[in-house]
């Protein structure tokens, strides 16, 4: 457990340095019921200059309601990576979790907000794979 806690720790580590260097794309995802107490873990990742994915930060969440996601967008990310770095974000990606999408889009659309330069995009699965599978099932597999 101590090693796991050290991995989750935020500091001047390589991940934070990469987040400050490459804030253009971030992806946010919630993993539900990770530990024995069934807590949710938010993971925010980015892509570096060598097209390698790195973990920017992880955060235990009290719930999967929109107010919790708003907290991530309004307070956690600005505090952890800095307001100047947020201005350089071009794309924020996530799955189709309704509360998360609303929080991201709500922060992107705030006048004079930190995320004015960013656009929202669904992740690959929800943008490409899931619609393609529905298309295949609808037009090819049904006699």
N, C-alpha and C positions, 0 to 999 in steps of 0.2 A: 504494500500500500504506500509506503514512503517513497519508493521509486516512482510510482504512478503519480503521486502528488508533486514530486519534483518535475516530472514531465509536463504537468499542467500549469506549472508556475510561470508567471509573467515577469519578465525582467529585461535586462539588456542582452538577451540571448540572440542566437542566430535567426530565429523565426521573427522576432520583433524587428531586427535589423532588415531582414528581407521585406517585411511588410512596409517599412519606411522607404525602402528603395523601389519597390514594385507595387504601388497601391492601385494601379490602373484597373485591375480585375480582381474582384473578391466574390467568393461564393459562400453562402451561409446555409447551414443545414442543422436541423435538430434531430438528435437520436433520442428516442423515447425509452424510458425505463431502463437506464444503463446499469444502475447499481441496485443493491438489495432494497434500498428505500424507494426505488422506482423513480429516481430523479431524472430529469431530462438534461442532456448535455448539448449545448450549441457549439458548433465548430465553424470557424471562419478561416477559409483558406485562400491563398493567392497563387499566382504563377510568376516564376522568376524569369530572368532574361534568357535562361537556357530551356525554357518551356517545361520546367520541373515544378510540381505542385509542392507548396510548403504550408504548414499550419501556422496561421497568424496568431490565433488564440482560441482557447476553449473556455466555456463559462457554464457553470451549473445554473439551471433555471428553475424558478419556483413553479412555473406552469407553462402551458403552451397557448396561453391567451394572448391577444394582441398587445395588451399593455406591457407584457414581458418583452416581446419583440421590439416594441417602441423604445423601451429602456436600452436595449442593445444598440439600436440605431442612433438614439439621441444622446446617450451618455457613455456607454461602454466603448464603442468604436472611437468616438472623438477623444476620449481620455487615453485609450491605449495606443492609438497610432498618431494622434495629433490632428488638429483641425487643418493644418496646411496640407498634410498628406491626404486627407479626405477630399479636398478640392481637386486632387488629381485622379480620383476614382472615375473611370469611364463606364464600367459595367458592373452591376451587382446581380448575381445569379442565385437562384434558389430553386427548390422543388415547388410543388403546387400547394403547399400548406397555406391555406387561406389566410390565417392570421399573420403569418410571416410575410406573405406577398403584400397584404394591406399595409403592414408597418413599413416595409421597404418603399412601396410606391408613395405612401403618405409622406415619408421623409424626403424622397426625391422631389416631390411636387411642392414642398414648402418654399414660399418666396423667401429669398435671402438665406436659404438653408445651406448646410455644408455639402449636400449631395446634388446641387444644381447641375453639375457637369455630368452626372451619372445617368445611365439608362438601366432599366430592369430587363432581364432576360431569364426565361426558365432554363433549367439545366437540360443537358442533352436528352435524358430520358423523357422528360415531360414535353420538350420542344420537338423532338424528332421520333424517338423510338416508340413511345406510347401512341401517338397519332398514326404512325405507320402500322403498328400492330392492329389497331382498330380498323384501318383501311383494308389490310390483308384479310382480317376476319370477316369483314362486311362484304367485300367484293369477290374474294377468291374461295374462301372456305365454305360459304353458304351456297348450296346447290340452286 
